[in-house]
Amino acid sequence: MRIALVTPYNQRSAISSWARLVAFELHQRGHEVTIIRAESMEPSMDAPLALPPLDAPGAIVAGCDIEPAQLVAEHDAILYALGNHFGHHGEVPRLLLDAPGVVVLHDTDMSDFRNGWAFLRGESEAPPAALSPEALLGWFAARATGAVVHANFYAAAVRQFARGPVAVLRLSFPDLEVPPPRARKADAPLIVATIGDANANKRHDIVVEAIGQSDMLRGSLRYRILGHAQPERMAELSARAEALGVEIDFSGWLSHADLQAAVAEADVLCCLRWPVTEGSSGSAILGLLSGRPVIVPDVGSFRDLPDRFVMRVPAGDEFEAVTRHLSIMLRHPEVGPALGASARAWARETFHPAHYADGVLALLARIEADRPMTALMGHLRAEAREFGLAASDPLVLRAWRDATRAFGSVGDGGDGLSAD
């Protein structure tokens, strides 16, 4: 099968790392995979298309250089990776509207993408600003032949709008092959780290407070933020850490090799989120794969992780639980490595790209089987347009759902994940 993967494909994008894994796995199964780079050259978006591409199993084409008709003519299936950054995914809307394919929804909050779209292309082209986060996801799902989500918590919202099947697949993420944790010397500090851009919803301030307000933790822990931090965010966290006597380090953006080395030095990883804006957490998966104990909230995709492999905290009210977990890690140095080792074995099997490719290929096969019904509904939409009804009009969407319930399976489906 000739598969087009429309995606960012540079070292600065976590979604690019996912795309590379999936592309090579599909290629190994005999499929011809072409990378269509979705990034923009717009200077106000940092021109990510100018960044060197990752290595690929086949051709790499700039999305801005291809037309929808060519995309359809030259490929048997199209996968669109969509995340909340218009600079990285700016070519997706133009191509998706006239070359429908499967949309992979990496984020649950697409407001930054919508605002970037409106800023660069005009409000008339972008979805309405008043759409709820669920309806904004649905705007894309309603224009696709099918959809992939990476956790149960937003699958139902996407299925409300989708006109094709929806699959829930666990996100594949690169295993950096981080060495197992070393035995910590008695006088060595416990290294706590958070991976990724230092956005406020990662709750770094809670970790700083938990360390700084405990006499035992304050003198024995060091906190590292492994990712890019805006100057204002760095200044804010540094000031609070200094006031509480907390040692804090900022690494800046890290290559895979540098990230591997930084995670190898960590004893505990904090993957807090509130609110949750992503479909799945690559940093949590990376943490589990690394064999380090991982602290996660009890919301979003984190709920799909089995309790026996993570340390949970209540989202939005994390302070006491974070303090308790860090205290246990400090007082009982044998607990962290044991928890991390069992989680690592589970994660290596669970997040293997082979499972993701299985799910994608099954979804594509189902869409192909549903093609007659899809064609029928295409005629229905054409008729609706003659009456002035848009494809996203509630009447059209209801007709689609009613017809598929009666005559076919289009529009509802996909297995959920269990936390086993």
C-alpha positions as CSV (number, residue, x, y, z in Angstrom):
1,M,0.0,0.0,0.0
2,R,1.2,3.5,-0.8
3,I,0.7,5.5,2.4
4,A,1.2,9.3,2.8
5,L,2.0,10.5,6.3
6,V,1.3,14.2,6.6
7,T,3.2,15.3,9.7
8,P,5.9,17.5,11.1
9,Y,9.2,15.8,10.6
10,N,12.0,17.6,12.5
11,Q,14.0,17.1,15.6
12,R,12.2,19.8,17.6
13,S,8.8,18.1,17.4
14,A,7.8,15.2,19.6
15,I,5.1,14.3,17.1
16,S,7.9,13.9,14.5
17,S,9.5,11.2,16.7
18,W,6.2,9.3,16.7
19,A,5.9,9.7,12.9
20,R,9.3,8.3,12.3
21,L,8.6,5.2,14.4
22,V,5.3,4.6,12.6
23,A,6.8,5.2,9.2
24,F,9.6,2.7,9.7
25,E,7.3,0.1,11.1
26,L,4.9,0.4,8.2
27,H,7.8,0.3,5.8
28,Q,9.1,-2.9,7.4
29,R,5.8,-4.5,6.6
30,G,6.2,-3.8,2.9
31,H,4.3,-0.5,2.6
32,E,5.6,2.4,0.7
33,V,5.5,5.4,3.1
34,T,6.0,9.0,1.9
35,I,6.5,11.7,4.4
36,I,4.6,14.9,3.6
37,R,6.0,17.6,5.8
38,A,3.2,19.6,7.3
39,E,5.3,22.4,8.7
40,S,5.2,26.1,7.7
41,M,7.9,28.4,6.5
42,E,6.2,31.3,8.2
43,P,8.7,33.4,10.2
44,S,6.2,34.2,12.9
45,M,5.8,30.5,13.5
46,D,9.6,30.0,13.7
47,A,9.6,28.4,10.2
48,P,9.9,24.8,11.3
49,L,10.0,23.6,7.7
50,A,13.5,25.0,7.5
51,L,14.7,22.6,10.1
52,P,16.5,19.5,8.7
53,P,14.2,16.5,8.4
54,L,14.6,13.3,10.4
55,D,15.7,10.2,8.4
56,A,12.8,8.4,6.7
57,P,12.2,5.0,5.0
58,G,11.1,6.7,1.8
59,A,10.6,10.0,0.0
60,I,10.1,13.3,2.0
61,V,8.0,16.0,0.3
62,A,7.2,19.5,1.5
63,G,3.5,19.8,2.0
64,C,3.4,23.2,0.6
65,D,4.6,21.8,-2.7
66,I,1.8,19.2,-3.2
67,E,-1.8,19.7,-4.2
68,P,-4.7,17.6,-2.8
69,A,-5.5,16.0,-6.1
70,Q,-1.9,14.8,-6.4
71,L,-1.9,13.5,-2.9
72,V,-5.0,11.4,-3.7
73,A,-3.8,10.2,-7.0
74,E,-0.4,9.0,-5.8
75,H,-1.4,7.2,-2.5
76,D,-3.8,4.5,-1.4
77,A,-4.1,5.9,2.1
78,I,-3.4,9.3,3.8
79,L,-2.7,9.8,7.5
80,Y,-2.7,13.3,9.0
81,A,-0.9,14.0,12.3
82,L,-2.6,16.9,14.0
83,G,-1.3,18.8,17.1
84,N,-1.9,22.1,18.7
85,H,0.8,24.1,16.8
86,F,-0.1,25.7,13.5
87,G,3.5,26.2,12.6
88,H,4.1,22.4,12.7
89,H,0.8,21.3,11.2
90,G,-0.2,24.2,9.0
91,E,-0.6,22.3,5.7
92,V,-3.0,19.8,7.2
93,P,-6.3,21.8,6.8
94,R,-5.7,22.7,3.2
95,L,-4.9,19.1,2.2
96,L,-7.4,17.4,4.5
97,L,-10.4,19.3,3.1
98,D,-9.8,18.1,-0.5
99,A,-7.9,14.9,0.2
100,P,-9.7,13.2,3.1
101,G,-7.8,10.7,5.1
102,V,-7.4,9.4,8.7
103,V,-6.6,12.2,11.2
104,V,-4.5,11.3,14.2
105,L,-5.5,13.7,17.0
106,H,-2.5,14.1,19.2
107,D,-3.9,17.0,21.4
108,T,-7.3,17.6,23.0
109,D,-6.9,21.4,23.1
110,M,-6.5,22.8,19.6
111,S,-7.0,26.4,20.4
112,D,-3.5,27.5,19.7
113,F,-3.7,25.8,16.3
114,R,-7.0,27.5,15.5
115,N,-5.7,30.9,16.6
116,G,-2.5,30.5,14.5
117,W,-4.6,29.5,11.5
118,A,-6.9,32.5,11.9
119,F,-3.9,34.8,12.4
120,L,-2.1,33.7,9.2
121,R,-5.1,32.8,6.9
122,G,-7.9,34.9,8.3
123,E,-10.9,34.2,10.5
124,S,-13.0,33.2,7.6
125,E,-10.9,30.2,6.8
126,A,-10.5,28.9,10.4
127,P,-13.1,27.1,12.5
128,P,-15.3,29.5,14.6
129,A,-13.5,30.8,17.7
130,A,-16.5,30.0,19.9
131,L,-16.2,26.3,19.4
132,S,-15.6,24.2,22.5
133,P,-12.5,22.1,22.7
134,E,-14.6,19.0,21.9
135,A,-16.3,20.6,19.0
136,L,-13.0,21.9,17.6
137,L,-11.6,18.3,17.6
138,G,-14.9,17.3,16.0
139,W,-14.4,19.8,13.3
140,F,-11.4,17.9,12.0
141,A,-12.9,14.4,12.7
142,A,-16.0,15.3,10.7
143,R,-13.8,16.0,7.6
144,A,-11.8,12.8,7.9
145,T,-12.4,9.3,6.7
146,G,-11.5,8.0,10.2
147,A,-9.7,9.1,13.3
148,V,-7.1,7.9,15.8
149,V,-7.0,9.0,19.5
150,H,-4.4,8.0,22.0
151,A,-6.5,7.6,25.2
152,N,-10.0,6.7,26.2
153,F,-10.8,10.0,27.9
154,Y,-11.5,11.9,24.6
155,A,-12.6,9.1,22.4
156,A,-16.3,9.6,23.0
157,A,-16.1,13.3,22.2
158,V,-14.4,12.6,18.9
159,R,-17.0,9.8,18.0
160,Q,-19.8,12.4,18.5
161,F,-18.6,14.1,15.3
162,A,-16.6,11.5,13.3
163,R,-18.0,10.3,10.1
164,G,-15.6,7.4,10.0
165,P,-14.4,4.8,12.5
166,V,-12.4,6.0,15.6
167,A,-9.6,3.8,16.9
168,V,-8.0,4.2,20.4
169,L,-4.3,3.3,20.0
170,R,-1.6,3.7,22.6
171,L,0.9,6.3,21.5
172,S,4.2,4.9,20.3
173,F,7.2,6.8,21.5
174,P,10.9,6.2,21.0
175,D,12.7,4.2,23.6
176,L,15.9,6.1,24.3
177,E,17.5,3.0,25.8
178,V,18.3,4.8,29.0
179,P,20.6,2.7,31.3
180,P,18.9,1.3,34.4
181,P,19.2,3.6,37.4
182,R,22.4,3.4,39.4
183,A,22.5,2.8,43.1
184,R,22.5,6.2,44.8
185,K,25.2,7.0,47.3
186,A,24.0,7.9,50.8
187,D,25.2,11.5,50.5
188,A,24.1,12.0,46.9
189,P,21.0,14.2,46.2
190,L,17.9,12.6,44.8
191,I,17.4,13.9,41.3
192,V,13.8,14.8,40.4
193,A,13.1,15.8,36.8
194,T,10.3,16.9,34.5
195,I,10.6,16.4,30.8
196,G,9.4,18.7,28.1
197,D,8.7,22.4,27.4
198,A,8.2,24.2,30.7
199,N,4.5,25.0,30.2
200,A,2.6,26.0,33.3
201,N,0.2,23.0,33.1
202,K,3.2,20.7,33.9
203,R,2.9,22.1,37.5
204,H,6.6,22.6,38.1
205,D,5.7,25.0,40.9
206,I,4.0,22.2,42.8
207,V,7.3,20.2,42.8
208,V,9.2,23.3,43.9
209,E,6.8,23.8,46.8
210,A,6.8,20.1,47.8
211,I,10.6,20.1,48.0
212,G,10.9,23.6,49.5
213,Q,8.3,23.2,52.3
214,S,9.8,19.9,53.6
215,D,12.9,20.2,55.8
216,M,13.8,16.6,54.8
217,L,13.4,17.0,51.1
218,R,14.8,20.5,50.7
219,G,18.3,19.5,51.6
220,S,18.3,16.2,49.8
221,L,16.6,16.8,46.5
222,R,17.6,18.6,43.3
223,Y,15.0,19.5,40.7
224,R,15.8,19.6,37.0
225,I,13.6,20.8,34.1
226,L,14.6,19.0,31.0
227,G,13.3,21.1,28.2
228,H,12.9,24.6,26.8
229,A,11.6,27.3,29.2
230,Q,10.5,30.8,28.3
231,P,12.6,33.5,30.1
232,E,9.6,34.6,32.1
233,R,8.8,31.0,33.2
234,M,12.4,30.4,34.1
235,A,12.6,33.6,36.2
236,E,9.3,32.8,38.0
237,L,10.4,29.3,39.0
238,S,13.9,30.3,39.8
239,A,12.7,33.1,42.1
240,R,10.4,30.8,44.0
241,A,13.0,28.0,44.2
242,E,15.6,30.5,45.6
243,A,13.1,31.8,48.2
244,L,12.5,28.2,49.4
245,G,16.1,27.1,49.2
246,V,15.4,24.6,46.4
247,E,18.2,23.6,43.9
248,I,16.7,23.9,40.4
249,D,18.4,23.5,37.0
250,F,17.1,24.3,33.5
251,S,18.6,22.3,30.7
252,G,17.0,24.1,27.7
253,W,16.1,22.1,24.6
254,L,17.8,18.7,24.4
255,S,18.6,16.4,21.5
256,H,17.7,12.8,21.9
257,A,21.3,12.0,22.9
258,D,21.4,14.7,25.5
259,L,17.9,13.8,26.8
260,Q,19.0,10.2,27.2
261,A,22.0,11.4,29.3
262,A,19.9,13.7,31.4
263,V,17.2,11.0,32.2
264,A,20.0,8.6,33.1
265,E,21.0,10.9,35.9
266,A,17.4,11.2,37.2
267,D,16.0,9.1,40.1
268,V,12.3,10.2,39.8
269,L,10.3,11.7,37.0
270,C,7.4,14.1,37.6
271,C,4.8,14.1,34.8
272,L,2.1,16.3,36.3
273,R,-0.6,17.9,34.2
274,W,-3.4,20.3,35.0
275,P,-5.3,21.0,32.9
276,V,-4.6,18.1,30.5
277,T,-4.3,19.4,26.9
278,E,-2.6,16.4,25.2
279,G,-4.0,13.2,24.0
280,S,-1.2,11.2,25.5
281,S,2.0,12.0,27.4
282,G,5.2,11.2,25.5
283,S,7.2,12.2,28.5
284,A,5.3,9.8,30.8
285,I,5.9,7.0,28.2
286,L,9.6,7.9,28.0
287,G,9.8,7.8,31.8
288,L,8.2,4.4,32.0
289,L,10.6,3.1,29.3
290,S,13.5,4.5,31.2
291,G,12.9,2.4,34.2
292,R,12.5,5.4,36.5
293,P,9.5,5.8,38.9
294,V,7.0,8.2,37.4
295,I,4.6,10.5,39.3
296,V,1.4,11.1,37.3
297,P,-2.0,12.8,37.8
298,D,-5.3,10.9,37.9
299,V,-6.8,12.4,34.8
300,G,-6.6,12.2,31.0
301,S,-4.4,9.6,29.3
302,F,-2.7,8.9,32.6
303,R,-5.8,7.0,33.8
304,D,-5.0,4.4,31.2
305,L,-1.7,3.6,32.9
306,P,-2.0,0.7,35.4
307,D,-1.8,1.7,39.1
308,R,0.9,-0.8,39.8
309,F,3.4,1.0,37.5
310,V,3.0,4.7,38.5
311,M,2.6,6.9,41.5
312,R,-0.6,8.8,41.3
313,V,-1.6,12.2,42.6
314,P,-5.0,14.1,42.4
315,A,-4.9,16.5,39.5
316,G,-5.1,20.1,40.6
317,D,-4.4,19.2,44.3
318,E,-1.1,17.5,44.0
319,F,1.0,19.0,46.9
320,E,0.5,16.5,49.7
321,A,0.7,13.5,47.4
322,V,3.8,14.7,45.6
323,T,5.5,15.4,49.0
324,R,4.5,11.9,50.2
325,H,5.8,10.1,47.1
326,L,9.1,12.0,47.1
327,S,9.6,11.3,50.8
328,I,9.1,7.6,50.1
329,M,11.6,7.7,47.3
330,L,14.2,9.4,49.6
331,R,13.7,7.2,52.7
332,H,13.4,3.9,50.8
333,P,15.9,3.9,48.0
334,E,15.0,0.4,46.9
335,V,11.4,1.3,46.1
336,G,12.0,3.5,43.0
337,P,14.2,1.0,41.0
338,A,11.9,-1.9,41.7
339,L,8.8,0.1,40.6
340,G,10.7,1.4,37.5
341,A,11.9,-2.0,36.4
342,S,8.4,-3.5,36.4
343,A,7.0,-0.5,34.6
344,R,9.8,-0.6,32.0
345,A,9.0,-4.3,31.1
346,W,5.3,-3.4,30.7
347,A,6.0,-0.2,28.7
348,R,8.4,-1.9,26.2
349,E,5.7,-4.3,25.2
350,T,2.7,-1.9,25.4
351,F,4.1,1.0,23.5
352,H,5.9,-0.9,20.8
353,P,5.3,0.6,17.3
354,A,4.3,-2.9,16.0
355,H,1.0,-2.6,18.0
356,Y,0.4,0.9,16.7
357,A,1.0,-0.2,13.1
358,D,-1.4,-3.1,13.7
359,G,-4.1,-0.7,14.8
360,V,-3.5,1.7,11.9
361,L,-3.7,-1.0,9.3
362,A,-6.8,-2.5,10.8
363,L,-8.4,1.0,10.7
364,L,-7.5,1.5,7.1
365,A,-8.9,-1.9,6.2
366,R,-12.2,-1.0,7.9
367,I,-12.4,2.3,6.1
368,E,-11.9,0.5,2.8
369,A,-14.7,-1.9,3.6
370,D,-16.9,1.0,4.5
371,R,-16.2,2.8,1.2
372,P,-19.6,2.1,-0.4
373,M,-21.4,3.7,2.5
374,T,-18.9,6.6,2.5
375,A,-19.7,7.2,-1.2
376,L,-23.4,7.1,-0.4
377,M,-23.0,9.7,2.3
378,G,-20.9,11.8,0.0
379,H,-23.9,12.0,-2.3
380,L,-26.1,12.9,0.7
381,R,-23.7,15.8,1.5
382,A,-23.8,17.0,-2.1
383,E,-27.6,17.1,-2.0
384,A,-27.4,18.9,1.4
385,R,-25.1,21.6,-0.2
386,E,-27.8,22.3,-2.8
387,F,-30.1,23.2,0.1
388,G,-27.4,25.4,1.6
389,L,-26.4,23.0,4.4
390,A,-22.7,22.6,5.3
391,A,-21.1,19.2,5.7
392,S,-20.8,20.0,9.5
393,D,-24.5,21.0,9.8
394,P,-26.1,19.0,12.6
395,L,-28.8,17.7,10.2
396,V,-26.2,16.3,7.8
397,L,-24.2,14.7,10.7
398,R,-27.4,13.2,12.1
399,A,-28.3,11.7,8.7
400,W,-24.8,10.2,8.5
401,R,-25.1,8.6,11.9
402,D,-28.6,7.3,11.3
403,A,-27.7,5.8,7.9
404,T,-24.6,4.1,9.2
405,R,-26.5,2.6,12.2
406,A,-29.0,1.2,9.7
407,F,-26.8,0.1,6.9
408,G,-23.1,0.0,7.9
409,S,-20.5,0.6,10.5
410,V,-19.1,4.0,9.4
411,G,-18.8,6.6,12.2
412,D,-18.7,4.5,15.4
413,G,-16.1,2.1,16.5
414,G,-12.6,1.4,17.8
415,D,-11.6,-0.4,20.8
416,G,-10.9,1.3,24.1
417,L,-7.9,0.7,26.3
418,S,-7.9,-1.1,29.5
419,A,-5.5,-0.2,32.3
420,D,-4.2,-3.8,32.7
